[in-house]
Amino acid sequence: MTNMTFAVPEELLSIMKKHKEIKWSEVARQALREKAEELKLMDQIVSKSKLTDKEAIEIGRKINASLAKRNGLK
């Protein structure tokens, strides 16, 4: 298994120090695994798509605008 080192904000570190009973390396491993699985699924979906990058960006912008309007942000 490969080791990974990363920085965490002081506020997060203080919370983690209060809960030494938690195996933080396992929490991080699970979060990384979940994100990697999401990306793997996304790659599978995208590989079958016939949309161009430009079309996908335009659809994303329309969705964002609609959600913003629905939530009173625009």
C-alpha positions in Angstrom: 0.0 0.0 0.0 1.2 3.5 -0.8 1.5 6.2 1.8 0.0 9.7 1.2 0.7 12.9 3.1 -1.6 15.9 3.0 -2.3 19.1 4.9 -5.5 19.7 6.9 -6.7 23.1 8.2 -6.0 23.8 11.9 -9.8 23.9 12.7 -10.2 20.4 11.3 -7.0 19.1 13.1 -8.4 20.4 16.4 -11.6 18.4 15.9 -9.6 15.3 14.9 -7.4 15.6 18.0 -10.5 15.6 20.2 -11.6 12.3 18.7 -8.5 10.1 18.9 -10.8 7.0 19.0 -11.5 7.5 15.3 -9.1 5.9 12.9 -8.7 9.0 10.7 -6.5 7.2 8.1 -9.4 4.8 7.6 -11.9 7.7 7.2 -9.6 9.2 4.6 -9.2 5.9 2.8 -13.0 5.4 2.6 -13.5 9.0 1.4 -10.9 8.5 -1.3 -12.4 5.2 -2.3 -15.9 6.6 -2.6 -14.7 9.5 -4.7 -12.6 7.2 -7.0 -15.7 5.0 -7.5 -17.8 8.1 -8.4 -15.2 9.1 -10.9 -15.0 5.6 -12.4 -18.8 5.6 -12.9 -18.6 9.1 -14.4 -15.9 7.9 -16.8 -18.1 5.0 -17.9 -21.1 7.2 -18.5 -19.0 9.8 -20.3 -17.4 7.2 -22.5 -20.8 6.4 -24.0 -21.8 10.0 -24.5 -22.0 11.6 -27.9 -22.1 15.2 -26.5 -19.2 17.5 -27.3 -17.5 19.3 -24.5 -19.1 22.6 -25.7 -22.6 21.0 -25.7 -22.1 19.6 -22.2 -20.9 22.9 -20.9 -23.9 24.7 -22.3 -26.3 22.1 -20.8 -24.5 22.6 -17.4 -24.9 26.3 -17.6 -28.6 26.0 -18.4 -29.1 23.6 -15.4 -27.1 25.9 -13.1 -29.2 29.0 -14.2 -32.4 27.1 -13.7 -31.4 25.9 -10.2 -30.3 29.4 -9.3 -33.6 30.9 -10.4 -35.6 28.2 -8.6 -33.7 28.9 -5.4 -34.0 32.6 -5.7 -30.4 33.3 -6.4 -30.9 35.1 -9.7 
